[in-house]
Amino acid sequence: MISNAELKRLADEKELLAGRFSSYARELGSLFDDVRLGSIDDGEVWAGPAAQRFNSELHQRRADVSRLIEQCLTAAQNLRHRAQEMRRQAESAP
């Protein structure tokens, strides 16, 4: 059986890991901020079939990253929930 102190230590580790997942999600959110085909005042930066393929791939990768962000945030939430359960267990144990 795990001691109360060990449960609390494990809960703290889960909280720390949850914070890392949340931080990763924030960083991933800005991953594509500077990647764009866009246009400058006097016209497109890049045009043609290669630019269209790149833009299509970029949209797919953004969707993939959005799903990854959601997964990171869900993992963080689950870790925090489990940490709370472990602390309650530690507090209620003799």
C-alpha positions in Angstrom: 0.0 0.0 0.0 1.2 3.5 -0.9 1.7 5.9 2.0 -0.1 9.2 2.2 3.2 11.1 1.6 3.8 9.1 -1.5 0.3 9.7 -2.8 0.8 13.4 -2.3 4.2 13.3 -4.0 2.7 11.4 -7.0 -0.2 13.9 -7.1 2.3 16.8 -7.3 4.1 15.0 -10.1 0.8 14.7 -12.0 0.2 18.4 -11.5 3.6 19.2 -12.9 3.1 17.0 -15.9 -0.4 18.6 -16.5 1.3 22.0 -16.5 3.8 20.8 -19.1 0.9 19.5 -21.3 -0.8 22.9 -21.0 2.4 24.7 -21.9 2.9 22.5 -24.9 -0.6 23.2 -26.0 0.0 27.0 -25.8 3.2 26.6 -27.8 1.6 24.5 -30.4 -1.1 27.1 -30.9 1.5 29.6 -32.2 3.4 27.1 -34.3 1.9 28.2 -37.6 1.5 31.9 -36.9 4.4 32.9 -39.0 3.8 30.4 -41.8 1.6 31.9 -44.5 1.5 32.4 -48.2 -0.5 35.6 -47.8 0.3 38.6 -49.8 2.3 41.7 -49.5 1.0 45.1 -50.4 1.9 44.7 -54.1 0.9 41.1 -54.7 1.3 37.5 -53.7 4.4 36.3 -52.1 4.2 32.9 -53.8 1.9 31.6 -56.5 1.4 28.6 -58.7 0.8 24.9 -58.3 3.6 24.4 -55.7 2.1 27.3 -53.6 -1.3 25.7 -53.8 0.0 22.3 -52.7 1.9 23.9 -49.9 -1.2 25.8 -48.8 -3.3 22.7 -48.9 -0.7 20.8 -46.8 -0.4 23.7 -44.4 -4.2 23.6 -43.8 -4.0 19.9 -43.1 -1.1 20.3 -40.7 -3.0 23.1 -38.9 -5.9 20.7 -38.4 -3.6 18.0 -37.1 -2.0 20.5 -34.7 -5.4 21.6 -33.5 -6.3 18.0 -32.7 -3.0 17.6 -30.9 -3.7 20.8 -28.8 -7.1 19.4 -27.8 -5.4 16.1 -26.8 -2.8 17.9 -24.7 -5.4 19.9 -22.9 -7.5 16.8 -22.3 -4.5 15.0 -20.9 -3.7 17.9 -18.6 -7.3 18.0 -17.4 -7.2 14.2 -16.7 -3.9 14.5 -14.9 -5.2 17.3 -12.7 -8.4 15.3 -11.9 -6.4 12.3 -11.0 -4.1 14.4 -8.8 -7.1 15.7 -6.9 -8.4 12.2 -6.4 -5.0 11.1 -5.0 -4.9 14.0 -2.6 -8.4 13.3 -1.4 -7.4 9.7 -0.9 -4.3 10.7 1.0 -6.3 13.0 3.2 -9.0 10.5 4.0 -6.6 7.6 4.7 -5.7 6.9 8.4 
